[in-house]
């Protein structure tokens, strides 16, 4: 009888260890699984997508009319800029993409119209369009801990260097790019330069080596290239149409621009500054992100509303998924 009882105890212990190990493996697998998210502006939700299968795993409500989103380096947390529609937005949604729920709604008042957003050094930098600022949010402390004015109208998008010593904003209403240069991580001694560019600069990206900023021009239908060593325009690429977003591939060799009016992606060689090809689409492309190898792009598109998975080498859509109404801001992690 004693042996039978001992056997049952050992069996239960072994079974418990197996179950715990199984759950541990599942949790680790979830944390390391690639994540793709897209914002549906018209319905104010974040869609969480299986990037391999291109299936929507779930949706999470956000603040009104969210425009831009980032995934933090943990791969589990999304920060959503709630831009607002008729009424200016003033909040972030902090979302757990594994649990598929909003953890908190961050009240940013008196800051309004949060838009362009990037994570650098564990901090979140973003633009406050109405207040004409770049701002830093400490996710761990859950508070804004630094800000600085651009002095320009409609400071829409922001990019920055990994060391957090240089930032650039595209200022739609002032036809300028503002360059911020810091002696160290802000707050620190700084220099601000307003760089004149073409009409209505909106899209912006910084080359991986930090030497150039490419700026999309809504009215002039092209891209101005800013030499960051001189803080001045060093060239222009004419596209004939407005580029909604311009993004460097991870290796810095190409820039891909989404062209809404013609439903195309324009692929541009960075060294020669020549357009290589265009990829025709059935929907209007907006936001764009890449896999780490730069071979695949995920593009948010409207009319009809999809997130597209595009093989850039073949120049074709290989998969797509309906995520909701008017997908725009998009982010990917882990692939």
Secondary structure, 3 states (H helix, E strand, C coil): CHHHHHHHHHHHHHHHHHHHHHHHHHHHHHHHCCEEEEEECCCCEEEEEECCCCEEEEEEECCCCEEEEEECCCCCEEEEEECCCCCCCCEEEEEECCCCEEEEEEECCCCCCEEEEEEECCEEEEEECCCCEEEEEECCCCEEEEEEECCCCCEEEEEECCCCCEEEEEEHHHCEEEEEEECCCCCCCEEEEEEECCCCEEEEEECCCCCEEEEEECCCCEEEEEECCCCEEEEEEECCCCEEEEEECCCCCEEEEEECCCCEEEEEECCCCEEEEEEECCCEEEEEEECCCCCEEEEEEECCCEEEEEECCCCEEEEEECCCCCEEEEEEECC
